[in-house]
Every structure is written in C-alpha cells, then in structure tokens.
Amino acid sequence: MKQPMHCIHRLAFCLMCVLLLLPGRAAATDWVYTVVDGDTIWDLSEKHLDHVGRFEQVRRLNGIDDPEHMQPGTRLRIPLEWVRTNAVAAEAAQVQGEVRLLKAGGESRPLRRGDRIELGDRIVTTAGSSVSIRFADDSRLSLKGDSEIRFDHLSAYGDTGMVDTRLNLQRGRLDTQVTPAVGAGSRFDIETPSAISAVRGTDYRAAVREGGDSSSIEVLQGRVAVSGAGRRTQVAGGYGTRVDAGKPPVPPRRLLPAPELEPVPEPVTQPGWRLAWSALPGAIAYRTELAAEPAFETLLWQDRSARPFANLPDVPDGRYHIRVRGIDALGLEGQDRAVGFEVDARPRPPLPLQPADGQVLRGAGPELLWSRSDDARSYRLEIAADESFSSPLLDRRDIAGDRFDAATLSQPGRYYWRLRSQASDGEVGPPGAVRYYEVKPQPPAVDAEVAADEAGLLIASWPAGAPGQRFQAQLANDRYFADRQRDELLEEPQMTIEPVEGQLRYLRVRIVEPDGYRGPWGATQQIAPIPDTGYWWVILVSVIGILAL
C-alpha cells in the first residue's frame, strides 16, 4: 500500500509542476515581471529576489529554455514570498502647527518637515494643526487637527515599486491620495477602531468619530473595500459609508454634491471677509478648509458650522485656497467646491469712527475721525460724490493724524469717504469700509407775529415752511422758557393763544425738518398781559407791542 500512495504523491507533484508551467493568468499572490532587452534570470534574481539562488526556480516555474536570451515583453510569474522585502520610512512632507512624533522606542518630540517616520511610530496633531506624509510609492496622507495615527507596517518589495503600507487611525480625520498598485504586493490599508479600508489607488477620506465607536469613509475617486464585523463592501467614487463598532458597513450612499460658492472678490481686502454658498438639501452642517496650496495637504484653518457661510480668519497677504463641502445626517462629508483667491489686506485700513454712517449734518461738513492702525505711518483720505469714487472731491495723502476737518465741503449732498493706510516702506494698503454722510441746508430762523382776532384771541403766525416741515412753538412765563405753559408741534404756521391778565409771557418758534432735525429758534417775543379785568375790554384790547428781546 505504501508504494501506490508514494506514486500518487509523485503524480500529484508532477501534475502541479505541469500546471505551473502552463501559460495562463498569474495567481493573485504572484509578482509579474515584464522582461526588457538585456534581462537575464540571474540579474533579475540578484536585483529583486531574496537570494540569487532563486534563478533556477524562476526558470523552471516559467518554462524558460534559454535564460540568457529572453524575449523582451515576456511576462514572468514570481511568487511574492521570493521577492526581497525591506523596511521603508515615510516622510513628513509638510507640517503646520504643533505636531508630535512619538517614536516606537518611547521618544516624543515635535515633528519637523523632512523627519523620517518608521514602523511603530505614532503622530499626534493638536487642534488647528495638520501634517502631510509621503510614502515610498509617493502616496500621500494628510492628517488633520486633533488626530492620532499609528504606522503598523511600512515595507517595500525591493525595487519592484510594490509597497506595503498599513496604518491605524485611532482618532480624528485624514485625506489620502494613494498611488495605483503596481503589483500583487502593493497594499495600502487604513484601520480604525471599527473598520478596515483596503485601497489600491484612490482619493478618499476617513474619520473616527468622537468616542471611537464609529468611522466614516468617503471615496472621492477610485474604489475602496471597507470591512467591519466580518462583512465587506465595495465603495465606489462619489459614495461613502459609515461603520459602527460591531456592525457591518451601512450600504454605500451617494455623497452630497459640492455647494455653489458666491463670487469671491479679487483680491479680498477685508480681514474676516465672509465666504457664502448655496444651502444644500440634505446637509446638516458644512466644513470649510483654508490652505496655502491647492492640494490642501496641510490646513491653515478649518471650520464646521450649520450655517451656509464662514468668516475667514485674519491671514497675511498672499495666495490662498479654500474649499467647502456639506455634511449629511449620517455624518458623511460630500464633494468639495474649491477656489483660489488673493488676500491684499495690509497695511490694514483704520476704522472710521465719526460721523456715524449715514449721519445727516446741517450747513457744513463734519470733522472726520478714525482709529489708528498699527500698520500705518500715515493715511490717505478720499471723499467722493458717489460710492464708486468715480467723482472724487478730495484725495488727501500723508495725513499723519487720526482726523480731518471737512467743514469746507458744505454744499448740500451726499459725501462718501474711505481711508487707506500707508506703511513706513511706502506700501499703500487696500481701502477700508466706505462710509457716507449727508449735508443738508440749515433751516432758517422764524420770527412770529402776534395779533388779536375779532373774538379777542391772540393769533401768533409766521411764514409757511417747505413741504414736510413742521413747527415747534413754546409759550412760557419766563424768558428762559423754564416755566413753559405750552410746547407744541404744529403742522400749520400759526398758534392761537388765550389772553391773560397781569402776566407777561414769552413766545418762540422754530422749524422741524421731516427727519426730525430742529432748526434754530427765532427771536423771542414778549406778549403783554391784558391791562384791565373787565370782560368787555378783552375784545378791545390788543397786544400793545411785541418786543424782540
């Protein structure tokens, strides 16, 4: 019985060898090498395999009769376990803010640009910081603020271009741009507390929610295999999934479309300028990110808000890029809308203080007053008759102080004004906020006349005003109008007054404009008392005289 069994084993071995030598599709665990002119199996083994003695196995496996003269274009199958592997380090390509490198040996230090990141290392970012990491195959990973990642495997298959990268995102968010796989050994996996994402060339985002019990995967381009609780699903570009601890991935859902941004001025001249966009149906919040480069590998600032706008941070003058995306009820973040823009906000303009915007002045222009800017050596003041400043009335440069008397601009009309700062090196900054004030003519003083009518009443009257004007009339027992008998706002240019005995009274009138402005008082008039108490004398006695004080 032993002899037949031995024959069966030998037969099975020979059959396996024959099958291996037959042309066909390479196994998933094989590296496929394409022969180029001048290649030999010996050179191939010396350069790429774990030891040069593999050359005979490669020859037999691929049925090569003349290993010294292989035909260019020939495809050779080589098991991955024969290919030489070596540890490779990742590199900190860019660092923004406070980022720490925790070495596998226990050392902890600030991460700097160009630092090597090796197997077992961890990177921790603080809020507001970020880091871009470059791998051996030029794949990129951008780790956002308040995140932590561990590097569980960093190796390469010699010079084949195949790289095996396995990471563990313990908290926070990241973006990846993974180089397409060049062979069966290429691997790029990201593990979170609730999921594993296997990538073979794609752009996607991963995030671990606060508490670590849930992860989200958003695929922007390519395809990602996402596993959780023993279940695996394929997520295509434009879709995302969420994986809760102990549960399989939810069915992939389409990501929210990119929002439409309102026009961005070129350049942006106001610190804290507001970027706005169209509200997205299905969005419960929005994420805004600011970067100095269009790839957004590191962030200068980010914001999450339920409102469809964001006030930009105060940043130095220069070129920037900003992107916005919606966030749905599942927590998946959608497609980005990005735009580049220029900031030219320095030296900063001062803040106008007076007059108040839209204030109405009478008869003369105001004294303009503004704050002092730390960036300014002097100021440039512009005053114009229109908001676009195409009709300039004044352009005064090198004003050293923080005020200017504009009393000479007294013609009735609306005046627009703005300020710029001029730095010590001569650079003139952008204009500040445009304010305006209005000059209107001073209402004239009005003098009343008093006469008695046929019924014995006293009638005070004065010239009619312009349309919309009213009149304030005061009648008092003293010339200082402290003891007032009457204080009325009248539509008509007259006032009826009851005559009294024994009391000298005083009357004054002024115009009240439609906007509530009250003009100067006219001359104060004296109203003499009735000289006799007899009733019949009341009708006969008129005011003896109305004397101007």
HELIX and SHEET records of a PDB file:
HELIX    1   1 LYS A    2  LEU A   21  1                                  20    
HELIX    2   2 ILE A   41  HIS A   48  1                                   8    
HELIX    3   3 VAL A   52  ARG A   54  5                                   3    
HELIX    4   4 PHE A   55  ASN A   62  1                                   8    
HELIX    5   5 LEU A   80  TRP A   82  5                                   3    
HELIX    6   6 TYR A  535  LEU A  540  1                                   6    
SHEET    1   A 2 ASP A  30  THR A  34  0                                        
SHEET    2   A 2 ARG A  75  PRO A  79 -1                                        
SHEET    1   B 5 ASN A  86  ALA A  87  0                                        
SHEET    2   B 5 GLU A 148  ALA A 156 -1                                        
SHEET    3   B 5 ARG A 122  THR A 125 -1                                        
SHEET    4   B 5 VAL A  99  LEU A 102 -1                                        
SHEET    5   B 5 SER A 108  PRO A 110 -1                                        
SHEET    1   C 7 ASN A  86  ALA A  87  0                                        
SHEET    2   C 7 GLU A 148  ALA A 156 -1                                        
SHEET    3   C 7 VAL A 163  GLN A 177 -1                                        
SHEET    4   C 7 ARG A 140  LEU A 143 -1                                        
SHEET    5   C 7 SER A 130  ARG A 134 -1                                        
SHEET    6   C 7 ALA A  90  GLN A  96 -1                                        
SHEET    7   C 7 ARG A 116  ILE A 117 -1                                        
SHEET    1   D 7 ASN A  86  ALA A  87  0                                        
SHEET    2   D 7 GLU A 148  ALA A 156 -1                                        
SHEET    3   D 7 VAL A 163  GLN A 177 -1                                        
SHEET    4   D 7 ARG A 187  GLU A 191  1                                        
SHEET    5   D 7 ILE A 196  VAL A 199 -1                                        
SHEET    6   D 7 ARG A 223  GLY A 228 -1                                        
SHEET    7   D 7 ARG A 231  ALA A 236 -1                                        
SHEET    1   E 7 ASN A  86  ALA A  87  0                                        
SHEET    2   E 7 GLU A 148  ALA A 156 -1                                        
SHEET    3   E 7 VAL A 163  GLN A 177 -1                                        
SHEET    4   E 7 ASP A 203  VAL A 208 -1                                        
SHEET    5   E 7 SER A 214  GLN A 221 -1                                        
SHEET    6   E 7 TYR A 239  ASP A 244 -1                                        
SHEET    7   E 7 ARG A 253  ARG A 254 -1                                        
SHEET    1   F 2 ARG A 274  ALA A 276  0                                        
SHEET    2   F 2 PHE A 309  ASN A 311 -1                                        
SHEET    1   G 4 TRP A 301  SER A 305  0                                        
SHEET    2   G 4 ALA A 285  ALA A 291 -1                                        
SHEET    3   G 4 GLY A 318  ILE A 327 -1                                        
SHEET    4   G 4 ARG A 337  VAL A 343 -1                                        
SHEET    1   H 3 PRO A 352  GLN A 354  0                                        
SHEET    2   H 3 GLU A 367  TRP A 370 -1                                        
SHEET    3   H 3 ARG A 403  ASP A 405 -1                                        
SHEET    1   I 5 GLN A 359  ARG A 362  0                                        
SHEET    2   I 5 ARG A 435  LYS A 440  1                                        
SHEET    3   I 5 GLY A 413  GLN A 422 -1                                        
SHEET    4   I 5 SER A 378  ALA A 384 -1                                        
SHEET    5   I 5 PRO A 392  ILE A 399 -1                                        
SHEET    1   J 3 GLU A 449  ALA A 452  0                                        
SHEET    2   J 3 LEU A 458  SER A 461 -1                                        
SHEET    3   J 3 GLN A 494  ILE A 497 -1                                        
SHEET    1   K 4 ARG A 484  LEU A 490  0                                        
SHEET    2   K 4 ARG A 470  ALA A 476 -1                                        
SHEET    3   K 4 ARG A 505  VAL A 512 -1                                        
SHEET    4   K 4 GLN A 525  ILE A 527 -1                                        
END                                                                             
